[in-house]
Structure formats: structure tokens, C-alpha cells
Amino acid sequence: MRITFLANAPNLSGGQRVVALHAERLAALGHEVRVICVASKPSRGGRRFGPLGRLAAGLRAPRPPRREETHFGRMTGVDLRLLDRPGPFRPEDVPDGDVVVASWWEHAFSAAALPPRKGAGHYFVQHHEVHAHLPAHISAGSYHLPLRKIAVSGWLRDLMRTRYGDDDVALVPNAVDHGLFHAPPRGRAPVPTVGLMHADTPFKGVDVALEAIALARRRLPELETLAFGRAPPGRDLPLPPGARFELRPDQARLRELYAACDVWIAASRSEGFGLPILEALACRTPVVATRAGCAPDAIEDGVNGRLAPVDDAAALAEGLLDMLGRDEAGWRAMSEAAAASVAGYGWDEAAARFEAALRPAPDARPSRPAVAGASQATRNSGV
């Protein structure tokens, strides 16, 4: 098949990492794969995450990653094309093919408006992109477009059915690269250590994770914190005193960070999936997480981690203290259960599922029955 992914400018987001992993493996399966990216939109200085907004919050604007530092820039066997302007994608931007996959809600409008010769339209749903900072009526409208959806988690598949009336959604859960994320059996660290991914995006719930760590430290003052992120922590979300932070660690180093922790915490309020949860488990680190994204599917409460309600810092703190308070044998059992819970399903298996989702079924519905309407929606959205 000739497969085209429509994407945002190359970056270091988890969503683009997943697209890159699928693109590479689809190419290895013999398909002709290309990823076409629009240019970044100009920053709006008054927004919280624009340059002036970050300055007002006491944050230093991070250096944009070079192309070769991004997940798309590291792909092999995939044709990467960069447009010199923001979206929407135009027909002349996209070569003729068999399949077009929108990887972001804005690009779903472009995919639905392309002529049929560009390929059957698909929508890779990695999150429910209806947030306060987005034009919710438009982003929600993307899920009504006549595109075959591929969802990364069960809750997204179910949401597409219950809220948007779409019963034809393929489920392709994200996986772990077991060649990258692994660790030998080990005991607890000499000093109890909790790890987290630091991000200032509100739905990631880092403020709740930090509150939970502070609560746990009241009863376990020696608890240390280890974190990584794409930007240094600012004054609005400071790490605990003495915490260690690593900026943009590479994958090998990231494995070492996971394996240096006794427990990993993920406190997302909303999450499409949450790859760090699986990666920590693969590195034999139990996870304490809120019931968001993949956590309810990946974590068996009390076996390989603990689950807590969203926004419940006290419950997360109790989960941390439970993991850290177990004796050596008890913690080792949790650690081994963590690794076992993600064994047997890697990116090769996920890519095979993705490939199957792209192949038309004999009774497949038309992929793009309302091109004119989709074109109008694109114009109205300003995408």
C-alpha cells in the first residue's frame, strides 16, 4: 500500500513518536510510507504557552528541537516531507496513494476533503482533543467526519461509539519497544525514589503528582524525586527540594531513569494513552496512576501498581507509600509483575494490527461520502 500520514511540524511529543514507530514498521513490512508535515503556526505571545506567556510565568522558552532530534527526523525507510506553511493540506501537497491517515484533529478535515485518488481516509485518534484551549465545537466536529477511525485505547474506542455514534473503530493499543525498555531483576534503590514525567500541560496533572509526592514526604522524608521533560520546570510547577531533573533524555538514558526508581507516578486528568506507564512497567518499576488513558487497562491494582481517582492527591500518596513501604520480597514481586504485565506485545504486533486496520473490508463503507461538506468545514475551522 501507498500510505500517507498527515502530521504537525516535527516535534518530541508522544503522539508523533507513536506515528513514527508505526510508519517505520509499515515501511519494513513493504509498504511505501510517507509522512507529510505542515509548518508550525506562529506563536501567540499572550497565550500561556507562547513566548511571552512563558516569560510571565517565570519560564524560559525551550529551544525548538532540530529536525534530526525529533521522532520524525530519526525515522528510517520513511519519506519525510515538510511543507513551508501551516495547514490545511491541499490536494497538491499529497501524492496519489491508497491510504491517507490524519494524525491530528485539524488534519482530519484535510483528509476528509482530499479527492479519492489520494487514498482512503483514516483518522488516528490518540486523544479526545476537546479541551478548553481549543475551539471545542470544531475539534469535536472532527470525530463526525467520514473517516475510518483507529483508536489507541479502549476508552477512546468506546467514546467514539457512545458520543459520536461510530461503531466502526479499530483498536490498536500502543506498545513498548522491548529492545529499548527493559531492565534486569533488581532490588529496591538505596534511597526510596519516585519518578515522573514533568510537563506544564494542565491535563497531564503534574501539579497533582507533585502534591502527592509532598504528602508522601511528610511520612517518608527521605523520599527522592527523579523527573524528565521536554522543558525545564518553571516557578509554577517546581520540583521538590533536591529533586533530579533531566532535559530531553535519549531513549537509552530514559530506560536508566525508569529503572532507577522504586515507583513511577502518573497523575493525568485526561490522557489518550500514556506511554511512560508502559515503559516504566517494562523497566520493572511499579506504577501509581490515576484512572486515565491506558492506566486502567495496564495496571492491576495491588499487583503491578496502584490506581487512584483523577485529581485525588491523597489517594496517589497512599499508593506511593504502599509501594515504598513493602518489604524487599514484596517490592520484588511487584517489580516482576510490572515487567510480566507488558511482555508479549511490542510495536511489531501493534504495527500488524495497524496494517490490518488500513486494509479495506469487503463491505467497507465509503471512506469519503461528503467531500464537499468536509471542505466547507475545513474553511470554517480556519485549519
Phi, psi and omega per residue, in radians:
M1 nan 2.623 2.999
R2 -1.712 1.930 -2.973
I3 -2.025 2.241 3.106
T4 -2.096 2.187 3.007
F5 -1.702 2.340 3.028
L6 -1.771 2.221 -2.979
A7 -2.513 2.898 2.998
N8 -1.299 3.066 3.111
A9 -0.986 2.533 -3.118
P10 -0.949 2.347 -3.136
N11 -2.622 -2.927 -3.103
L12 -1.942 0.410 -3.115
S13 -1.286 2.716 3.087
G14 -1.117 -0.593 3.126
G15 -1.092 -0.758 3.118
Q16 -1.219 -0.543 3.081
R17 -1.065 -0.739 3.130
V18 -1.123 -0.771 3.100
V19 -1.035 -0.785 -3.140
A20 -1.070 -0.730 3.137
L21 -1.108 -0.755 3.102
H22 -1.164 -0.754 -3.111
A23 -1.040 -0.807 3.138
E24 -1.060 -0.772 -3.083
R25 -1.287 -0.595 3.040
L26 -1.109 -0.681 3.074
A27 -1.113 -0.702 3.121
A28 -1.144 -0.443 3.087
L29 -1.388 -0.016 3.062
G30 1.815 0.087 3.138
H31 -1.509 2.706 3.050
E32 -1.579 1.885 -2.983
V33 -2.055 2.361 3.051
R34 -2.348 2.592 3.040
V35 -2.095 2.129 3.141
I36 -1.950 2.207 -3.060
C37 -2.021 2.417 2.966
V38 -1.406 2.857 3.056
A39 -1.344 2.760 3.111
S40 -1.128 2.575 3.048
K41 -1.355 2.600 3.069
P42 -1.031 2.482 3.134
S43 -1.221 2.556 3.030
R44 -1.762 1.914 -2.990
G45 -1.015 -0.538 -3.093
G46 -1.399 -0.197 -3.125
R47 -1.290 2.726 -3.101
R48 -0.951 -0.668 -3.038
F49 -1.809 0.112 3.013
G50 -1.345 2.995 -3.085
P51 -0.984 -0.798 -3.124
L52 -1.243 -0.628 3.092
G53 -1.101 -0.697 3.113
R54 -1.179 -0.651 3.125
L55 -1.117 -0.727 -3.136
A56 -1.137 -0.515 3.141
A57 -1.515 0.047 3.135
G58 1.425 0.381 -3.109
L59 -1.868 2.571 3.021
R60 -1.608 2.191 3.135
A61 -1.074 2.175 -3.098
P62 -1.205 2.624 3.068
R63 -1.191 2.232 3.090
P64 -1.026 2.409 -3.121
P65 -1.172 2.521 3.020
R66 -1.178 2.697 -3.080
R67 -0.928 -0.758 -3.083
E68 -1.219 -0.234 3.112
E69 -1.526 -0.236 -3.055
T70 -1.491 2.906 3.122
H71 -1.112 -0.702 3.111
F72 -1.194 -0.642 -3.128
G73 -1.155 -0.374 -3.118
R74 -1.627 -0.059 -3.091
M75 -1.142 2.598 3.021
T76 -2.150 2.494 3.108
G77 1.383 0.100 -3.095
V78 -2.113 2.383 3.109
D79 -1.435 1.958 3.121
L80 -1.766 2.181 -3.134
R81 -2.165 2.338 -3.110
L82 -2.019 2.148 3.050
L83 -1.397 2.755 -3.103
D84 -1.691 0.294 -3.132
R85 -2.628 2.789 3.022
P86 -1.163 3.020 -3.141
G87 -1.156 3.092 0.158
P88 -1.417 2.891 3.014
F89 -1.301 2.402 3.103
R90 -1.827 2.784 3.137
P91 -0.952 -0.629 -3.121
E92 -1.257 -0.231 3.106
D93 -1.403 -0.352 -2.969
V94 -2.025 2.100 3.112
P95 -1.210 2.766 3.058
D96 -1.063 2.553 -3.107
G97 -2.916 -2.891 -3.112
D98 -1.825 -0.526 -3.064
V99 -2.485 2.392 2.971
V100 -2.111 2.273 -3.108
V101 -2.107 2.002 3.023
A102 -1.402 2.257 -3.115
S103 -1.886 0.191 -3.128
W104 -2.696 2.610 -2.997
W105 -1.040 -0.664 3.128
E106 -1.096 -0.685 -3.079
H107 -1.312 -0.247 3.057
A108 -1.082 -0.633 3.108
F109 -1.124 -0.706 3.096
S110 -1.124 -0.782 -3.122
A111 -1.056 -0.694 -3.120
A112 -1.233 -0.425 -3.085
A113 -1.611 -0.171 -3.120
L114 -1.211 2.608 3.082
P115 -1.141 2.660 -3.067
P116 -0.977 -0.473 -3.104
R117 -1.155 -0.255 3.119
K118 -1.360 -0.299 3.101
G119 2.195 2.789 3.114
A120 -1.124 2.329 -3.053
G121 -1.433 2.309 3.076
H122 -2.275 2.746 -3.109
Y123 -2.288 1.955 -3.140
F124 -1.518 1.825 -3.019
V125 -1.653 1.894 3.133
Q126 -1.868 -0.099 3.085
H127 -2.872 2.862 2.991
H128 -1.603 1.671 -2.976
E129 -1.433 1.072 3.064
V130 -2.167 1.626 -3.052
H131 -2.189 2.865 -3.082
A132 -1.080 -0.555 -3.079
H133 -1.490 0.028 3.134
L134 -1.941 2.753 2.993
P135 -1.251 1.564 -2.913
A136 -1.020 -0.644 -3.100
H137 -1.155 -0.455 3.132
I138 -1.501 -0.815 3.141
S139 -1.080 -0.690 3.076
A140 -1.123 -0.586 3.118
G141 -1.089 -0.431 -3.140
S142 -1.095 -0.455 -3.108
Y143 -1.406 -0.107 3.056
H144 -1.672 -0.083 -3.101
L145 -1.186 2.654 -3.109
P146 -1.363 1.135 3.118
L147 -2.169 2.500 3.063
R148 -1.308 2.180 -3.058
K149 -1.618 2.535 2.989
I150 -2.176 2.071 -3.071
A151 -1.885 2.553 -3.092
V152 -1.557 -0.198 -3.093
S153 -2.554 2.745 -3.103
G154 -1.083 -0.634 -3.105
W155 -1.191 -0.572 3.080
L156 -1.225 -0.736 3.081
R157 -1.031 -0.780 -3.131
D158 -1.166 -0.658 3.121
L159 -1.135 -0.683 3.112
M160 -1.070 -0.573 3.139
R161 -1.356 -0.857 -2.992
T162 -1.341 -0.645 -3.085
R163 -1.638 -0.567 -3.040
Y164 -1.995 0.052 3.023
G165 1.198 0.457 -3.095
D166 -1.887 1.912 3.131
D167 -1.601 -0.096 -3.083
D168 -1.849 1.233 -3.118
V169 -2.127 2.151 3.098
A170 -1.416 2.429 3.110
L171 -1.820 2.063 3.084
V172 -2.254 1.541 -3.121
P173 -1.097 2.565 3.023
N174 -1.145 2.834 -3.049
A175 -2.307 -3.023 3.098
V176 -2.039 2.409 2.979
D177 -1.429 1.723 -3.058
H178 -1.225 -0.268 3.029
G179 -1.281 -0.411 -3.139
L180 -1.753 -0.744 -3.008
F181 -1.904 1.831 -3.137
H182 -2.846 2.898 3.107
A183 -2.822 2.548 3.072
P184 -1.275 2.786 3.061
P185 -0.954 2.481 -3.077
R186 -2.623 2.926 3.003
G187 -1.689 -3.045 -3.140
R188 -1.222 2.721 3.112
A189 -1.183 2.673 3.126
P190 -0.997 -0.632 3.065
V191 -2.074 2.261 -3.109
P192 -1.000 2.288 -3.012
T193 -2.345 2.303 3.043
V194 -1.970 2.433 3.139
G195 -2.036 2.705 3.069
L196 -2.743 2.767 2.984
M197 -1.623 2.153 -3.096
H198 -1.629 2.244 3.083
A199 -2.660 2.560 -3.115
D200 -1.655 0.138 3.052
T201 -1.220 2.148 -3.010
P202 -0.969 -0.680 -3.052
F203 -1.224 -0.216 3.084
K204 -1.265 -0.309 3.031
G205 1.179 0.479 -3.139
V206 -1.115 -0.553 3.087
D207 -1.065 -0.665 3.121
V208 -1.230 -0.719 3.108
A209 -1.056 -0.753 -3.138
L210 -1.169 -0.626 3.067
E211 -1.137 -0.705 3.110
A212 -1.109 -0.718 3.110
I213 -1.114 -0.719 3.114
A214 -1.089 -0.701 3.100
L215 -1.130 -0.728 3.139
A216 -1.150 -0.613 -3.124
R217 -1.181 -0.369 3.087
R218 -1.117 -0.582 3.137
R219 -1.762 -0.246 -3.137
L220 -2.396 1.274 -3.003
P221 -1.027 -0.447 -3.102
E222 -1.401 -0.009 -3.116
L223 -1.062 2.206 3.105
E224 -1.791 2.729 -3.129
T225 -2.116 2.362 3.105
L226 -2.211 2.222 -3.053
A227 -2.424 2.761 2.982
F228 -2.408 2.857 3.127
G229 -3.041 3.027 -3.139
R230 -1.518 -0.207 3.121
A231 -2.528 2.608 3.129
P232 -1.108 2.540 3.081
P233 -1.067 2.457 3.106
G234 -1.804 -3.042 -3.095
R235 -1.168 -0.406 -3.100
D236 -1.367 -0.416 3.120
L237 -2.367 1.134 -3.092
P238 -1.280 2.572 3.042
L239 -1.340 2.804 3.111
P240 -1.071 2.723 3.103
P241 -0.953 2.359 3.104
G242 1.422 0.018 -3.127
A243 -1.168 2.626 3.050
R244 -1.775 2.390 -3.139
F245 -2.305 2.399 3.077
E246 -2.147 2.295 -3.088
L247 -1.612 2.149 3.055
R248 0.822 0.978 3.120
P249 -1.158 2.580 3.062
D250 -1.295 3.047 -2.993
Q251 -1.116 -0.701 3.137
A252 -1.110 -0.732 3.112
R253 -1.190 -0.636 3.122
L254 -1.060 -0.706 3.073
R255 -1.013 -0.746 3.134
E256 -1.122 -0.651 3.130
L257 -1.142 -0.809 3.101
Y258 -0.995 -0.807 -3.044
A259 -1.279 -0.204 3.107
A260 -1.511 -0.037 -3.058
C261 -1.837 2.626 3.015
D262 -1.487 -0.454 -3.128
V263 -2.717 2.562 3.091
W264 -1.965 2.464 3.132
I265 -2.069 2.373 3.077
A266 -2.382 2.043 -2.999
A267 -2.074 0.598 -3.074
S268 -1.015 2.476 2.997
R269 -1.424 -0.576 3.113
S270 -2.640 2.454 -3.072
E271 -2.721 2.284 3.063
G272 -1.119 -0.793 3.115
F273 -2.495 -1.338 -3.126
G274 1.832 1.188 -3.083
L275 -0.996 -0.652 -3.137
P276 -0.960 -0.478 3.109
I277 -1.094 -0.861 -3.139
L278 -1.160 -0.677 -3.110
E279 -1.153 -0.700 3.089
A280 -1.121 -0.770 3.114
L281 -1.043 -0.731 -3.137
A282 -1.109 -0.457 3.107
C283 -1.614 0.365 3.061
R284 1.112 0.558 3.109
T285 -1.954 2.013 3.085
P286 -1.040 2.669 -3.036
V287 -2.153 2.338 2.965
V288 -1.878 2.118 -3.001
A289 -2.539 2.734 2.982
T290 -1.344 2.832 -3.122
R291 -1.393 1.307 -3.136
A292 -2.492 2.657 3.100
G293 1.046 -2.329 -3.089
C294 -1.429 -0.152 -3.008
A295 -0.954 -0.823 -3.128
P296 -1.088 -0.481 3.127
D297 -1.477 -0.600 -3.008
A298 -1.561 -0.457 -3.021
I299 -1.890 2.173 2.997
E300 -1.699 1.949 -2.977
D301 -0.993 2.144 3.131
G302 1.527 -0.083 -3.124
V303 -1.881 -1.016 3.095
N304 -2.054 0.176 -3.138
G305 2.924 -2.862 3.115
R306 -2.388 2.562 3.097
L307 -1.951 2.572 -3.138
A308 -2.449 2.713 3.069
P309 -1.124 2.681 3.077
V310 -1.052 2.407 3.085
D311 1.211 0.278 -3.112
D312 -1.850 1.501 -3.105
A313 -1.113 -0.623 -3.120
A314 -1.125 -0.737 3.134
A315 -1.172 -0.662 3.080
L316 -1.112 -0.730 3.121
A317 -1.088 -0.707 3.093
E318 -1.111 -0.661 3.077
G319 -1.101 -0.740 3.092
L320 -1.059 -0.821 -3.105
L321 -1.152 -0.574 3.071
D322 -1.099 -0.861 -3.137
M323 -1.080 -0.773 -3.041
L324 -1.380 -0.312 -3.108
G325 -1.597 -0.048 -3.134
R326 -1.315 2.655 3.104
D327 -1.259 3.054 -3.052
E328 -0.991 -0.801 -3.125
A329 -1.136 -0.706 3.136
G330 -1.133 -0.725 3.131
W331 -1.189 -0.711 3.123
R332 -1.064 -0.656 3.095
A333 -1.098 -0.725 3.081
M334 -1.117 -0.725 -3.126
S335 -1.090 -0.783 3.127
E336 -1.167 -0.659 3.100
A337 -1.134 -0.604 3.099
A338 -1.053 -0.863 -3.130
A339 -1.133 -0.720 -3.112
A340 -1.133 -0.526 -3.049
S341 -1.221 -0.346 -3.139
V342 -1.997 0.087 3.128
A343 -1.282 2.631 3.013
G344 1.570 -0.075 3.101
Y345 -2.405 1.889 -3.129
G346 -2.097 -2.978 -3.071
W347 -1.231 -0.431 3.058
D348 -1.137 -0.745 3.103
E349 -1.165 -0.695 3.122
A350 -1.137 -0.713 3.140
A351 -1.141 -0.623 3.086
A352 -1.100 -0.684 3.073
R353 -1.156 -0.703 3.134
F354 -1.103 -0.783 3.119
E355 -1.012 -0.782 3.135
A356 -1.091 -0.627 -3.141
A357 -1.191 -0.429 -3.129
L358 -1.458 -0.319 -3.111
R359 -1.407 2.310 -3.098
P360 -1.211 2.405 3.019
A361 -1.362 2.727 -3.112
P362 -0.999 -0.580 -3.115
D363 -1.881 0.500 -3.066
A364 -1.076 2.501 3.093
R365 -1.260 2.757 3.075
P366 -1.011 2.400 -3.048
S367 -1.357 -0.405 -3.031
R368 -2.578 1.185 -3.059
P369 -1.388 -0.145 -3.034
A370 -2.307 0.982 -3.054
V371 -1.082 -0.730 -3.098
A372 -1.098 -0.764 3.119
G373 -1.105 -0.689 3.124
A374 -1.141 -0.658 3.109
S375 -1.095 -0.719 3.116
Q376 -1.142 -0.691 3.118
A377 -1.085 -0.671 3.112
T378 -1.094 -0.769 -3.140
R379 -1.130 -0.712 -3.112
N380 -1.165 -0.577 -3.066
S381 -1.319 -0.352 -3.054
G382 1.289 0.258 -3.108
V383 -1.250 nan nan
